[in-house]
Amino acid sequence: MAEETLSVRSLTGVEMTLPIAGPGTRCYGFLTDWLIRLLGALIWLLIASLLRLAPGIQGRLDAHTVWVGGIVLALITYFLYQPVAEILTKGRTPGLRTAEARIVTLEGTTPGIGALVIRNVFRLIDCLPIFYVVGLVTCMLTPRRVRLGDIVAGTVMVRTDAAAGPALDRLGAQARRTRLPVEALALVHDLLERWSTLEETRRNELARSLLTKLDGEFAARGAALDGAALRARLEELLGGEQRV
Amino acid sequence: MAANSESDAAIWVREHACEWQALAADSAAAAQRSEATVEEALRTLRAYRILARHLATVRELMPGGVLTAILERTCAQLHTAVNRPPRLTRARWARLFRDDIPAAAASVRVLTLWLAALLVASAMAGWWLINTYPQLISLIASPKMIDGVEHGHLWTYQILSIAPPAMLSARIIENNVMVVLAAFCFGILFGLGAFYIVAFNGLSIGGLLAFTHRHGLGLELLKFTLAHGFVELSVICLAAAAGTALGESVIRPQCATRAESLRRRAAELAPLLLACALLLLGSGLIEGFISPHPAITLAARLAIGLGYWALMLLWLSGRLRIRAARAQVRLTESRH
């Protein structure tokens, strides 16, 4: 049975949970990184090709040496990108940032270089026989959705939520401005946060239902309001503009 | 009771909401920062403590609410940002090379000797096999290699004429690193993968020696391998021993669970991989630039090979550190 979250204990003893990234998020992050390193390798080959053709270079450098140098640099970029990027970004490679994920230890902390090296070394087994089949199968079968390298290194891939900080910021500002009860404030805030992701008829229905309970004026005359007007009214209730 | 708790929650939220904007800003800054001043670090720690306290309170007042979820997400992100390993300073690197690598090597010393014995035994088996059934050489060597030896020249010198030494070194290093990593990783299969890789390498070495010996090129092959072979084969045994140790940690766990035992052993042995990679870099350069060079004499090759091997043994046994410490003591005494 797969676990949805990783429970960790903070330094103050308060428990919190980190959402575990599934195979889809992992694949998305990996493929983005793979495209970056492929592009990096191709750029080296392109530079080597251009250098071979450049008229100023032709007399001074051996064409074979330039080409061999280009291949070596391309191979280094391709094979070392992943471990180097993970170490430099502390488990948040550009691909993982795009997929809104990061690598953490089982305690929810930033992993050290040793753990990151070990998880990359074990790609040798995870990528067998082709296209990371072993890694993918292990990822699907293990409760924490980890591949073999993660098991050995003691790491987990979790989803990050870049919107959490700004959401807390907005909620703090709204709580000071609004006269709504706290539970209602949380509901209105949540609806506005998810406004763009909800289906139009559904979000309008939810907005009407909330406004009917919270706003006396709306109950009397607001049944005909459209989506934009409903959102504006909800923002007014929160005491100002919602910056999403 | 419900009304009471709601009003408590409302009062608490209005009292503390003013802090959240600053906390959110601190949290975002901490996640982005790679380095922090003492002041910034203290401010982040303060934000972390306050957020954790607020989270605990909100969980009591409004369990399962939106505010709880937002605080928990922010707090978890700050937790990851706050708990990060220290930066690798020069002192930490020095400790890694002086203490951690020799300690990791010492922890697999007996296993390394056993694997070296397996390598020697497999080489002897390979020698006997090819001496007895010469046609089996096709299992070990490519048709091109066999053809070359049958015509009186080694494949090792053909390589040099095709590829420049730098490219040759890069290819050799890449190949050796892959073998070493495979010996380490496949050791997790209860050590069987590491045994297989060592035995196969031993069998190939013994078989090729027997085959070249039959065609009068045995000494030539030995001459080629002398400068780099000692370290290269030792590193394979070392990596295989580390892999076997991983497998052993699964078979005979030293911790509460097998996974935890495996994690701990892997963390202990990780520095050894760095040592193996560095040693292979050296032996790859020797193999690319020195070994194929026909002008370098047998004595010079032997001196390079044994010298590099002795350096490796001194480093991995920790004696290099003791000598350096003694030299430091002598230097301090002479100053006084």
Interface residues (C-beta under 8 A of the other chain):
Chain A: V8 S10 L11 T12 V14 M16 T17 L18 H64 T65 V68 V72 L75 K90 R102 V104 E107 G108 T109 T110 P111 G112 I113 G114 A115 V117 I118 V121 F122 L124 I125 L148 I151 V152 A153 G154 T160 D161 A164 G165 P166 A167 L168 D169 L171 G172 A173 A175 R176 P181 V182 E183 L185 A186 L187 H189 D190
Chain B: E6 A9 A10 V13 R14 A17 C18 E19 W20 Q21 L23 A24 A25 S27 A28 A31 S34 Y48 R49 A52 R53 L55 A56 M62 G65 V66 L67 I70 L71 E72 R73 T74 C75 A76 Q77 H79 T80 A81 V82 N83 R84 P85 L88 P164 A166 M167 A170 E174 M178 L181 A182 F184 C185 F186 I188 L246 A259 L262 R263 A266 A267 A270 P271 L273 L274
